Amino acid sequence: MSTTQVVHTALMPCWRRCYNLPTTATSSIIPMQRSVWVPLTITGNANTNKCSRMIRCMANPRRVKMVAKQIRRELSDMLITDNVLQFAILPEASLGADSYLSSVTTITDVQITTDLQVVRVYVSVFGDARGKEVAMAGLKSKAKYVRSELGRRMKLRLTPEIRFIEDESFERGSRVIEILDKIKNEKSGTSQSTELLDSSANEDDIEQLSSSENDDDADWDDEDPDEGIIYVE
């Protein structure tokens, strides 16, 4: 038996008799299921016969990523197939309207805390201002329903709390792309106008050269080739 197991076994009665703990603080390490080893601190007070414990649990980082991916898949499927969630996002859909009429909701990212207690779901809503407001309000109102559905779909010891957060990164990216396209179009328009000016200037130069050549030919034709020549018989 290792030292950790010995300490753990020795402290079990102390945990059970929490109100009869000594005045000194006791620390040990306990294992968590599917988690790393974490410290457990127990403090007691002889005057108040009370104790306090602080447990900080951190899951394996690989498991955290797997749970986040699974939650994202389940939420994406719920946005497509779950009528309750669809009607909360788009109330007009319950009246027979097109589900893509006013807004389209997508999940951009899912982040979960290391203790698997809180999930932050970043949602991007494409639509007008009213559609975005209604969609986010509907999602936040159905947070408990989504949590219960996730608990039913996923085999977790504790279903985490769901928090929906609006993600505006796509909109900012779209605005940046529009600005870049506008600048590009302005530059292309300026270059085209410059080319037109250059081409018109070249045409004017060609016309001037051709007109000067025609004038020279006309002067040459007007002159008498025998003028000034004396013929002797």
C-alpha positions as CSV (number, residue, x, y, z in Angstrom):
1,M,0.0,0.0,0.0
2,S,1.4,3.4,-1.0
3,T,1.9,6.3,1.3
4,T,-1.0,8.2,-0.4
5,Q,-3.4,5.3,0.2
6,V,-2.3,5.0,3.8
7,V,-3.0,8.7,4.4
8,H,-6.3,8.5,2.6
9,T,-7.4,5.5,4.7
10,A,-6.3,7.1,7.9
11,L,-8.2,10.3,7.2
12,M,-11.5,8.7,6.2
13,P,-12.9,8.6,9.8
14,C,-12.0,12.2,10.2
15,W,-14.0,13.2,7.1
16,R,-17.0,11.2,8.4
17,R,-16.7,12.8,11.9
18,C,-16.4,16.3,10.5
19,Y,-17.7,18.1,13.5
20,N,-15.2,16.3,15.8
21,L,-12.1,17.3,14.0
22,P,-9.0,18.6,15.9
23,T,-7.9,22.2,15.7
24,T,-5.0,21.5,13.4
25,A,-5.6,21.4,9.6
26,T,-5.2,18.2,7.7
27,S,-4.4,17.8,4.0
28,S,-4.4,14.7,1.8
29,I,-4.9,13.8,-1.8
30,I,-8.0,11.9,-3.0
31,P,-8.7,10.5,-6.4
32,M,-11.5,11.8,-8.6
33,Q,-13.2,9.6,-11.2
34,R,-11.9,10.4,-14.6
35,S,-9.9,13.3,-13.1
36,V,-6.4,14.1,-12.0
37,W,-5.3,13.9,-8.4
38,V,-6.3,17.0,-6.5
39,P,-5.6,18.4,-3.0
40,L,-8.2,18.2,-0.3
41,T,-7.9,20.6,2.6
42,I,-9.9,20.1,5.8
43,T,-9.9,22.6,8.5
44,G,-11.5,22.4,11.9
45,N,-12.2,24.6,14.9
46,A,-12.6,23.2,18.4
47,N,-14.7,26.2,19.5
48,T,-17.3,26.0,16.8
49,N,-17.1,22.3,16.0
50,K,-17.3,23.1,12.3
51,C,-15.1,22.2,9.4
52,S,-14.7,23.4,5.9
53,R,-13.4,21.6,2.8
54,M,-12.1,22.9,-0.5
55,I,-12.0,20.5,-3.4
56,R,-10.7,21.6,-6.7
57,C,-11.1,19.1,-9.5
58,M,-9.5,19.4,-12.9
59,A,-10.3,16.9,-15.6
60,N,-7.9,15.6,-18.1
61,P,-7.3,18.2,-20.9
62,R,-7.9,15.5,-23.5
63,R,-11.2,14.6,-21.9
64,V,-12.2,18.3,-21.8
65,K,-11.7,18.6,-25.5
66,M,-13.6,15.5,-26.3
67,V,-16.6,16.6,-24.1
68,A,-16.5,20.0,-25.8
69,K,-16.6,18.5,-29.3
70,Q,-19.4,16.1,-28.3
71,I,-21.5,19.0,-26.9
72,R,-21.0,21.0,-30.0
73,R,-22.2,18.1,-32.2
74,E,-25.2,17.6,-30.0
75,L,-26.2,21.3,-30.0
76,S,-25.7,21.5,-33.7
77,D,-28.0,18.6,-34.2
78,M,-30.6,20.1,-31.8
79,L,-30.6,23.3,-33.8
80,I,-31.6,21.3,-36.9
81,T,-34.0,18.7,-35.4
82,D,-35.4,20.0,-32.1
83,N,-38.6,21.9,-32.7
84,V,-38.7,23.4,-29.2
85,L,-35.3,25.0,-29.8
86,Q,-36.2,26.1,-33.3
87,F,-39.4,27.8,-32.2
88,A,-37.6,29.6,-29.4
89,I,-35.0,30.9,-31.9
90,L,-37.6,31.8,-34.6
91,P,-41.1,32.1,-33.2
92,E,-42.5,32.7,-36.7
93,A,-41.6,29.1,-37.6
94,S,-44.3,27.8,-35.3
95,L,-46.8,29.6,-37.6
96,G,-45.5,27.9,-40.7
97,A,-43.0,30.5,-41.8
98,D,-39.7,29.6,-43.4
99,S,-37.1,28.8,-40.8
100,Y,-34.5,30.8,-42.7
101,L,-36.7,33.8,-43.3
102,S,-35.4,36.3,-40.7
103,S,-32.3,34.7,-39.2
104,V,-29.9,31.8,-39.3
105,T,-28.3,30.5,-36.1
106,T,-25.0,28.6,-36.1
107,I,-22.6,27.5,-33.4
108,T,-19.1,28.8,-33.9
109,D,-17.3,27.5,-30.8
110,V,-17.9,25.6,-27.6
111,Q,-15.6,26.1,-24.5
112,I,-15.9,24.1,-21.3
113,T,-14.2,24.8,-18.0
114,T,-11.5,22.3,-16.7
115,D,-13.9,21.0,-14.0
116,L,-16.6,20.3,-16.6
117,Q,-19.1,22.5,-14.8
118,V,-19.8,25.3,-17.2
119,V,-20.1,25.4,-21.0
120,R,-19.8,28.6,-23.0
121,V,-21.6,28.2,-26.3
122,Y,-20.7,30.9,-28.8
123,V,-23.5,31.5,-31.3
124,S,-23.5,33.5,-34.5
125,V,-26.8,34.8,-35.8
126,F,-27.1,36.0,-39.4
127,G,-30.0,38.3,-39.9
128,D,-31.4,41.7,-39.0
129,A,-31.2,43.3,-35.6
130,R,-34.6,42.1,-34.5
131,G,-33.9,38.5,-35.6
132,K,-30.6,38.5,-33.6
133,E,-32.3,39.8,-30.5
134,V,-35.1,37.3,-30.7
135,A,-32.8,34.4,-31.4
136,M,-30.4,35.1,-28.5
137,A,-33.3,35.7,-26.1
138,G,-34.9,32.4,-27.1
139,L,-31.6,30.5,-26.7
140,K,-31.0,32.0,-23.2
141,S,-34.6,31.2,-22.1
142,K,-34.1,27.5,-23.2
143,A,-30.8,27.0,-21.4
144,K,-32.2,24.7,-18.8
145,Y,-34.1,22.7,-21.5
146,V,-30.9,22.4,-23.5
147,R,-29.0,21.2,-20.4
148,S,-31.6,18.5,-19.7
149,E,-31.5,17.3,-23.3
150,L,-27.7,17.1,-23.2
151,G,-28.0,15.1,-20.0
152,R,-30.3,12.7,-21.8
153,R,-28.2,12.4,-24.9
154,M,-24.7,12.3,-23.3
155,K,-23.5,9.9,-20.6
156,L,-22.0,12.4,-18.1
157,R,-21.8,12.1,-14.4
158,L,-22.8,15.8,-14.1
159,T,-24.4,17.8,-16.9
160,P,-22.6,21.2,-17.1
161,E,-24.4,24.5,-17.1
162,I,-25.1,26.0,-20.5
163,R,-24.4,29.7,-21.2
164,F,-25.1,31.1,-24.7
165,I,-22.9,34.0,-25.8
166,E,-23.3,35.9,-29.1
167,D,-20.3,35.7,-31.4
168,E,-19.8,38.8,-33.6
169,S,-16.5,37.8,-35.1
170,F,-18.1,36.8,-38.4
171,E,-19.9,40.1,-38.7
172,R,-16.7,42.0,-38.0
173,G,-14.9,39.8,-40.6
174,S,-17.6,40.5,-43.1
175,R,-17.4,44.2,-42.5
176,V,-13.6,44.1,-43.0
177,I,-14.0,42.2,-46.2
178,E,-16.5,44.7,-47.5
179,I,-14.2,47.6,-46.7
180,L,-11.3,45.8,-48.5
181,D,-13.5,45.1,-51.5
182,K,-14.5,48.8,-51.6
183,I,-10.9,49.9,-51.5
184,K,-10.0,47.4,-54.2
185,N,-12.8,48.6,-56.4
186,E,-11.8,52.2,-55.9
187,K,-8.2,51.4,-56.8
188,S,-9.3,49.5,-59.9
189,G,-11.6,52.3,-60.9
190,T,-8.7,54.8,-60.5
191,S,-6.4,52.6,-62.6
192,Q,-9.0,52.2,-65.3
193,S,-9.5,56.0,-65.5
194,T,-5.8,56.5,-65.7
195,E,-5.5,54.0,-68.5
196,L,-8.4,55.7,-70.3
197,L,-6.6,59.1,-70.0
198,D,-3.3,57.6,-71.2
199,S,-5.0,55.9,-74.2
200,S,-6.9,59.1,-75.1
201,A,-3.6,61.1,-74.8
202,N,-1.9,58.5,-77.1
203,E,-4.7,58.8,-79.6
204,D,-4.4,62.6,-79.6
205,D,-0.6,62.3,-80.2
206,I,-1.2,59.9,-83.1
207,E,-3.7,62.2,-84.7
208,Q,-1.4,65.2,-84.4
209,L,1.5,63.2,-85.9
210,S,-0.7,62.0,-88.8
211,S,-2.1,65.5,-89.4
212,S,1.5,67.0,-89.5
213,E,2.5,64.3,-92.0
214,N,-0.4,65.0,-94.2
215,D,0.4,68.7,-94.1
216,D,4.0,68.0,-95.2
217,D,2.8,65.8,-98.1
218,A,0.4,68.6,-99.2
219,D,3.2,71.1,-99.2
220,W,5.4,68.8,-101.2
221,D,2.7,68.2,-103.7
222,D,2.2,72.0,-104.2
223,E,5.8,72.6,-105.0
224,D,6.9,72.4,-108.7
225,P,9.8,70.0,-109.1
226,D,11.1,72.0,-112.2
227,E,11.0,75.3,-110.5
228,G,14.5,77.0,-110.5
229,I,16.0,74.6,-113.0
230,I,17.4,76.1,-116.3
231,Y,17.5,73.8,-119.3
232,V,20.2,74.5,-122.0
233,E,19.6,73.2,-125.6
